[in-house]
Amino acid sequence: MFVMQTKQWNVEISITEDDADDLTTARAVLLAGDGTRHESVAHARRSPGDQAVPDIGDELAAGRALSDLSAKLLEDGAEDVARLANATRISR
């Protein structure tokens, strides 16, 4: 019988907006189970001619931060695979 281990990783997103609602900044932080911290920061800027709708800036900045965090996690995983593959070849 196989026993599945469940892991839960939580991402915390902090969003800040400047006083004029022109710039929104989102910070996405993932603390992995081993204590490794992964972090990404992204921005959304309102065009001068657009009306201020803070929710749109929040969505764009958060989405960009999560997208960047995703890319960083994929890159870290690929580097780990390559490092382990090289270690296996060297030890043979």
N, C-alpha and C positions, 0 to 999 in steps of 0.2 A: 504494500500500500504506500502511495506517495503522500507526503505531507507538504502542503503548500504553505510557504511563509508569506505573510502579507506585510508589506511596508507601506507606510503613509508618509508622503512628503507634502508639506504645505508651502505654498507661495504666498508671501505677504506683499501687497502692493500699496505703496504710499503715494498719494497724489497731492501735489501742491500747485497752486495757481498764483500768478502775480496779481497785484492789486487791480490792474486794468483788464484782467482776463485775457491778456494777449499771449501769455506763455504758460503752458501747463507742463509740469515735469512729473514723471512717474518713475518710481524706483521699485523694481521687483526683486525680492530676496527669497532664495530657497536655501533652507538649511537641511542638508542631506542627513540621513541617519547616522553617518560616521562623523558628523560635525562639520563637514565641508560646507563652506558658505559660497553660494553662487549668487552674483548680483549683477543687475543690469539697470541702466538709467536711460530714459528716452524722453523726448520732448515733442510737443505739438505747439505750433505757433498759429495764431489767428491772423488771417489776412486783414489789413487795415479796413477794407471795404465791407467786410462781413460783420453781421451782428454778433454780439457776444452770447454764445450758447455754451456755457461751461461743460455740460455733459459731453458734447462732441469732442472737446479737447481732452477730457478725461479718457474717453474711449480710445482716441487715437494714441495718446501718450502711453496708456496702459498696454494697448495692443502692440505697440512698437517695443516696449520694454519686455513684454513676454516673448515676442518674436526673437529679439536679440538674446534673451535668456535661453530660449530653445536652441538657437544656433550655437551658443557657447557650450551647452550640455552635449550636443551632438559632436562638437569638435573635441571636447574633453574625452568622450567615449571613444572616438576614433583614435586619439593619441594613446589612450590606455591599451586598446587592442594592438596597435602597432608596437608599442613598447613590450607588451607580453609576447607578441610574435617574434620580435627580435631576440628577446631573452631565451625563448624556446630554441631558436636556431643556434644561438651561441652555445647553449648547454649541451647540445647533441654531439 
